[in-house]
Every structure is written in structure tokens, then in C-alpha cells.
């Protein structure tokens, strides 16, 4: 497995699945999709807070999937500095958004835990756990994207 931290270019084609941190796109999409599904299926007691969590999960899912498709197709042409900057900005934004969404979902679940049925409470707990896992994945990807940006 090659390391992209030593180079300043973005991979294209199937190399996306073998370079770090770009291999993190797959678990980011999976865990982001799980958060999206769990929040969409849960009982909405505080629309403003859960609406933000829903927005973040959908936005980051679409952003990660779009970047993955663009990298697979090689649209970036080898990774000019603007694409490396875009990658760093996108993952920094996603990490910040997901951190806020995970904290809000945890707060909502904790606050309203007594008013929810057991099944609804478990769904919200699962959404909290997956949101924090997605946050961790985006933070790791962000750190290595910023290192790649700095070396470009």
C-alpha cells in the first residue's frame, strides 16, 4: 500500500482505493449513509437539531461520493494544487460539520432519552455512535489532506 503523505498528488483510477488517506472515502460514505438512514428513521422531537444532523449527513455523503467519482475518473488530471486545496477544504469542512452534528445528536438523545421508546432510543444511540465514527474518519482524512496540501 503506497502512502500519499509523501507525495503531493491525488490518485486516480483504482489507485484511490490503495492510497492513504483516500481509501477512507469508502468508510466515510458507509458510516455517513448509516447516520443518514438512522436519523431519517428516528422520531423527530427537535426538528432544528435533527435537521442539522440530517443536512450534514446528506451533504457529506454527496460530497464524499462526488469526490470519489471524480478521482476515479481522473478529472483532476494528476492533482494540481487547486484539487489538493479543494480536497483539504472539503475534508476540513466535513470534519467540523460532523463534529457539530455528532455533539448535537448526542445532546438530543441524552435530553430526550426519557421520552423515547426503547427502540427509538437505540436508533438514536446508534446514530450518535456512527456520527462520532464518521467524525473520526473525516478528521483523520483532514489531517492527511492538509499534510498533502502543505507539501504541494
N, C-alpha and C positions, 0 to 999 in steps of 0.2 A: 504494500500500500504506500503510495507516494504521499508526501506531505506538501501541502500548498503553502505552508507557513514559510518555506524557504524561497518560494517564487512569488512574483508579484502579478502573475497572470491567472485568469479564470479558466477552468477546464471547459471542454466542450465535448459533446457526444457522451459515450458511456463512461468517460473519464470522470464525469460528475459523481458517479456512484463509487469511485475508488479514491477520491481525494478528500482530505480533511481540510476544512470544515464542511465542504459542500455535500458530503454524504449525510449530514444532519438534516438536509431538506426532507428526506423520507420520514424520519420520526417526527419532525415538526409538523408535517402535513397530517400524519396519523393522529398524533395527540391533539392537534388543533381541531381536527374533524371530530374527535371524541368529545371535546369540550363543546363544540358547536351542537352536536346531537344531544348531549345531556342537558345543556341549558335550554335548548329548544323544546325538549320534552318535559322540563320541570314546570312546576306550578309557579307562576309569576306573581309574587306578592308585592315586590318593589320594582315596578317597571323601569324606573330610571336606572337603577343599579344593574339589573339584569340585562337591560337594553345595551348598556355599555359593554358588558361581557360578551353579549351576542355580536355586537359590532366588531369588537376586537377579534373574536374567533373567526368570523367570516372574512374580515379584512386581511388578517394574517394568513389564513388558509389560501385565499385567492392570490395574495402577493407571493407567497412561497411557491405555489403551484405555477404561477406565471413565470417567475424567475427560473424555476427548474426547467420548464418547457423551453424558455429562451436559451438557457445554457445547453440543453440537449441539442437544439437546432444549430447552435454555434452562431447565433445572431450577433454576439459581442465581438466576433472576429478576432479572437485570441485574448481579449481582455484589456482593452485600452484603459487608461486611467479613469475615464468617466464611468466605465462599467464597474470598476473596482470601487470607486467612490459611491456609486449607486447601491452596490451590494452592502457596503458598510453602513450607509444611511438607512437602508431598508431594515437591516437586522438590528440596528440600534433603536429605531423607532418601534419595531415589533417587540423587542425586549422590554422597553419602557411601557408600552401599551399592555403587554401581557402581565407584567408585574402589577400594574394598577388593577387590571381585571381580576387577577387571582386574589388579590387582597380584598377587593370589593365582594367577590363571590364568597370568600371565606367569612367576611363580616356578615353578609346577608344570611348565610347558612347558620352561623352561630346565633345571630339575633333572632331569627325566626324558627329556630330548630324546634321549639316547643309547640309551634302552631302547625307544623307539618306532620303528615302521616309518616310512618316508618319508611315506606318505600320512597316517598318523595325526599325524605331526609337523606337516605342512602344515595339517591341520584345526585343530590346537591353536593354531598361529600365527595363522590366520585368526580364530579365536575371540578371541585376545588383541587383535588389531588392532580388530576390531569392538567389543569391550568398551571399549577406550580411546576410540573414536569415540563410543560411546553415553555414556561418562562426560563427554566434552567437551560433547555436546549437552545433557545434564542440568545441567551446571554453568552453561552459558550461560542455559538456561531458568530455573535457580535464581536467578541474579543479577538477571535482569529481573523475575522474580516477586517477589523481595524489594524491588526498587525500586517496583514497583506496590503492594506491601503497605505500604511506608513512606509512599507518597503517599495511601493511602486513609484 
